[in-house]
Amino acid sequence: DQSVYDRELEKKAGPLYGWAGTVTGGASFVQSTQHGGTFSAGVKLVRTIPTVPYLPTRNRTIFSLSETYGKLTTPLIPQTTPASPDSVVKTSIFHTDLERDQYVSKRFYYLGTTAFDHNFSSGLDLQQIYGAGVGWTPVLDAKQQLDIKGDLHYEKQEFEDPASNQNLIGASIGEAYKRTLPRSMIFTQTLQLLPAFNEPKAYSANFSTGLAMPVFKKLSMSIAASDAFLNNPSPGFKKNTFQFITGVAYTLP
């Protein structure tokens, strides 16, 4: 019909049209001498225009957001008089990114990207990345897709210790792989290397992998592992942050 024709072929797709992806959540709680909890949430969305697979892709938008937050409170045992303050352990790891791909052929595209990170476990208050580059899809069929991407970017890092703050000119080199397995299971994996040109020691890397297993209609069980490496954390913090998360995922739309 006319409205679908306009959206798919005449470049009139609205900002909310064509999005698909998953929303994931998980939590754990402790209520005893120690008390607290950990929450994890994530959103992964992709919009490809046109949305029908038999027309050549014109553009693609990728958005992701994840947050892991936790706090565990432990009293001093045995108690002293006057009572000593409780010990509090905090976790806060946040990431979000947005990528826009503009295709020049079936397998090649230009891209613009931005990303924001906060990692209490590395002493990183905020990392901002703004870049542009190119992408290539060497593998594309009904079951799997592999994208290889590279960009040049500006990167700003703000740490718990302001003396560690950095303004960097660097690059991102990475890949993203997705495969549909038997029984409609979906496997995903990404790897990203981020060298810095003006400060060689300030390099970083990110790796993630996940598996979604359908349970009931649009509900799936999600298993994911990720590792964030930061070579220049704030003093006293470790370079690696590893996470293993299980949760429930809901497929959109």
C-alpha positions as CSV (number, residue, x, y, z in Angstrom):
1,D,0.0,0.0,0.0
2,Q,1.0,3.7,-0.4
3,S,2.2,4.2,3.2
4,V,4.4,1.1,3.2
5,Y,5.8,2.1,-0.3
6,D,6.7,5.6,1.0
7,R,8.5,4.2,4.1
8,E,10.4,1.5,2.3
9,L,11.3,3.2,-1.0
10,E,10.8,6.9,-0.7
11,K,13.0,7.5,2.4
12,K,10.0,8.7,4.5
13,A,10.4,6.2,7.4
14,G,9.6,7.9,10.7
15,P,12.0,7.8,13.7
16,L,10.0,5.0,15.4
17,Y,9.5,2.8,12.4
18,G,11.3,-0.5,11.8
19,W,13.0,-1.1,15.2
20,A,13.6,-4.7,16.3
21,G,15.7,-6.1,19.2
22,T,15.6,-7.4,22.7
23,V,15.2,-6.0,26.3
24,T,17.0,-8.0,29.0
25,G,16.8,-8.0,32.8
26,G,18.1,-9.9,35.8
27,A,18.5,-9.4,39.5
28,S,19.8,-11.1,42.7
29,F,19.1,-10.3,46.3
30,V,20.6,-11.1,49.7
31,Q,18.8,-10.4,53.0
32,S,20.6,-11.7,56.1
33,T,23.5,-10.4,58.2
34,Q,24.6,-9.0,54.9
35,H,22.0,-7.3,52.7
36,G,21.8,-5.9,49.3
37,G,21.3,-6.8,45.6
38,T,22.5,-6.6,42.1
39,F,20.5,-5.6,39.1
40,S,21.3,-5.9,35.4
41,A,19.4,-4.5,32.4
42,G,20.1,-4.2,28.7
43,V,18.5,-3.0,25.5
44,K,19.7,-3.9,22.0
45,L,17.9,-2.4,19.0
46,V,18.5,-2.5,15.3
47,R,16.6,-0.6,12.5
48,T,17.3,-1.6,8.9
49,I,15.7,0.4,6.1
50,P,14.1,-1.0,4.0
51,T,12.8,-3.5,6.5
52,V,12.1,-6.2,3.9
53,P,15.0,-8.5,3.1
54,Y,14.5,-8.7,-0.7
55,L,15.3,-4.9,-1.1
56,P,18.9,-3.6,-0.9
57,T,19.7,-2.0,2.5
58,R,19.8,1.8,2.4
59,N,20.7,2.5,6.0
60,R,21.0,0.8,9.4
61,T,20.8,2.2,13.0
62,I,22.2,0.2,15.9
63,F,21.5,1.2,19.6
64,S,22.6,-0.6,22.7
65,L,22.4,0.2,26.4
66,S,23.5,-1.9,29.5
67,E,23.7,-1.3,33.2
68,T,24.9,-3.4,36.1
69,Y,24.3,-1.9,39.5
70,G,24.8,-3.5,42.9
71,K,25.4,-2.7,46.6
72,L,26.2,-5.1,49.4
73,T,26.2,-3.9,53.0
74,T,28.2,-5.9,55.6
75,P,28.2,-5.0,59.4
76,L,31.4,-5.3,61.4
77,I,31.5,-8.7,63.3
78,P,31.8,-8.8,66.2
79,Q,30.2,-5.4,66.9
80,T,32.1,-2.8,68.8
81,T,30.9,-0.1,71.2
82,P,30.2,2.4,69.9
83,A,29.1,0.5,66.7
84,S,31.5,0.8,63.8
85,P,29.9,1.8,60.4
86,D,28.9,-0.9,58.0
87,S,31.1,-1.8,55.1
88,V,29.5,-1.1,51.7
89,V,30.6,-2.7,48.4
90,K,29.3,-1.0,45.3
91,T,29.2,-2.0,41.6
92,S,28.2,0.3,38.8
93,I,29.0,-0.5,35.1
94,F,27.2,1.4,32.4
95,H,27.6,1.4,28.6
96,T,25.6,2.9,25.7
97,D,26.4,3.4,22.1
98,L,24.7,4.5,18.9
99,E,25.8,3.7,15.3
100,R,24.4,4.9,12.0
101,D,25.4,3.0,8.8
102,Q,24.8,4.5,5.3
103,Y,25.2,1.8,2.6
104,V,26.9,2.5,-0.7
105,S,26.6,-1.2,-1.8
106,K,25.2,-4.4,-0.5
107,R,28.3,-5.1,1.7
108,F,30.0,-1.7,2.2
109,Y,28.9,1.3,4.2
110,Y,30.0,4.5,5.9
111,L,29.3,4.8,9.6
112,G,29.1,7.3,12.4
113,T,29.3,6.3,16.0
114,T,29.2,7.6,19.6
115,A,29.6,5.7,22.9
116,F,29.5,6.5,26.6
117,D,30.9,4.4,29.5
118,H,31.0,4.6,33.2
119,N,32.9,1.9,35.2
120,F,33.2,2.2,39.0
121,S,35.3,-0.9,39.0
122,S,38.0,0.8,36.9
123,G,37.7,4.2,38.5
124,L,36.3,5.5,35.2
125,D,33.7,8.3,35.8
126,L,32.9,8.9,32.1
127,Q,34.3,7.9,28.8
128,Q,33.0,9.6,25.6
129,I,33.7,8.6,22.0
130,Y,32.7,10.3,18.8
131,G,33.9,8.8,15.5
132,A,33.4,8.1,11.9
133,G,34.6,5.2,9.6
134,V,33.7,2.4,7.3
135,G,32.3,-1.1,7.5
136,W,32.3,-4.3,5.4
137,T,30.0,-7.3,5.6
138,P,32.1,-10.3,4.2
139,V,29.5,-12.9,5.4
140,L,25.8,-12.4,4.9
141,D,23.2,-15.2,4.5
142,A,20.0,-16.4,6.1
143,K,21.8,-17.9,9.1
144,Q,24.7,-15.6,9.8
145,Q,26.2,-12.2,9.4
146,L,29.7,-10.9,10.0
147,D,30.6,-7.2,10.0
148,I,34.1,-5.8,10.2
149,K,34.4,-2.1,11.1
150,G,36.9,0.6,11.6
151,D,36.8,4.3,12.6
152,L,38.8,7.3,13.7
153,H,37.5,9.1,16.8
154,Y,38.0,11.6,19.6
155,E,37.9,10.0,23.0
156,K,37.6,11.8,26.4
157,Q,38.3,9.9,29.6
158,E,37.4,11.3,33.1
159,F,38.6,9.3,36.1
160,E,38.1,9.2,39.9
161,D,41.6,10.8,40.0
162,P,41.5,13.9,37.8
163,A,45.2,13.6,37.2
164,S,44.5,10.6,35.1
165,N,42.1,12.4,32.7
166,Q,42.8,12.0,29.0
167,N,41.9,13.6,25.7
168,L,42.7,11.1,23.0
169,I,42.7,10.8,19.2
170,G,42.4,7.1,18.4
171,A,40.7,4.4,16.3
172,S,38.3,1.5,16.7
173,I,39.0,-1.8,14.9
174,G,36.5,-4.6,15.5
175,E,34.0,-7.2,14.3
176,A,30.4,-8.2,15.1
177,Y,29.1,-11.7,14.4
178,K,25.5,-13.1,14.7
179,R,24.3,-16.6,13.9
180,T,21.0,-18.3,14.2
181,L,21.4,-21.8,15.7
182,P,19.0,-24.8,15.8
183,R,15.8,-24.3,17.8
184,S,15.8,-20.6,17.0
185,M,18.7,-19.9,19.4
186,I,20.8,-16.8,18.6
187,F,24.5,-16.5,19.2
188,T,26.2,-13.1,19.1
189,Q,29.9,-12.1,19.6
190,T,31.7,-8.8,19.3
191,L,35.4,-7.7,19.6
192,Q,36.7,-4.1,19.6
193,L,40.3,-2.8,19.9
194,L,40.8,0.9,20.6
195,P,44.4,2.2,20.2
196,A,45.2,5.8,21.0
197,F,47.6,7.7,18.7
198,N,48.6,10.6,20.9
199,E,49.0,8.5,24.1
200,P,50.0,4.9,23.2
201,K,49.6,3.6,26.7
202,A,45.9,4.6,26.8
203,Y,44.6,1.7,24.7
204,S,41.6,-0.4,25.6
205,A,39.6,-3.4,24.3
206,N,36.1,-4.8,24.6
207,F,34.8,-8.4,24.1
208,S,31.3,-9.8,24.5
209,T,29.5,-12.9,23.6
210,G,25.9,-14.1,24.3
211,L,23.3,-16.7,23.7
212,A,19.5,-16.3,23.6
213,M,17.4,-19.4,24.0
214,P,13.6,-19.1,23.3
215,V,11.4,-20.2,26.2
216,F,7.9,-19.1,25.5
217,K,6.7,-16.9,22.6
218,K,8.8,-13.7,22.8
219,L,10.5,-14.6,26.1
220,S,14.0,-16.1,26.0
221,M,16.7,-17.0,28.5
222,S,19.8,-14.9,28.0
223,I,23.4,-15.8,28.9
224,A,26.1,-13.3,28.3
225,A,29.8,-12.8,29.1
226,S,31.8,-9.6,28.6
227,D,35.3,-8.3,29.3
228,A,36.3,-4.7,29.3
229,F,40.1,-4.0,29.3
230,L,41.4,-0.5,30.1
231,N,45.2,-0.2,30.2
232,N,45.2,3.1,32.0
233,P,42.7,2.8,34.9
234,S,42.6,5.2,37.8
235,P,45.4,4.4,40.3
236,G,44.6,1.4,42.6
237,F,42.0,-0.1,40.1
238,K,42.5,-3.2,38.0
239,K,42.6,-3.1,34.2
240,N,40.1,-5.9,33.5
241,T,36.4,-5.9,34.3
242,F,34.7,-9.3,33.6
243,Q,31.0,-9.9,33.8
244,F,28.9,-13.0,33.4
245,I,25.1,-12.4,33.4
246,T,22.0,-14.5,33.1
247,G,18.6,-13.1,32.7
248,V,15.3,-13.0,30.8
249,A,15.0,-11.4,27.4
250,Y,11.9,-10.1,25.6
251,T,12.0,-9.8,21.9
252,L,10.7,-6.6,20.1
253,P,8.5,-5.9,18.3
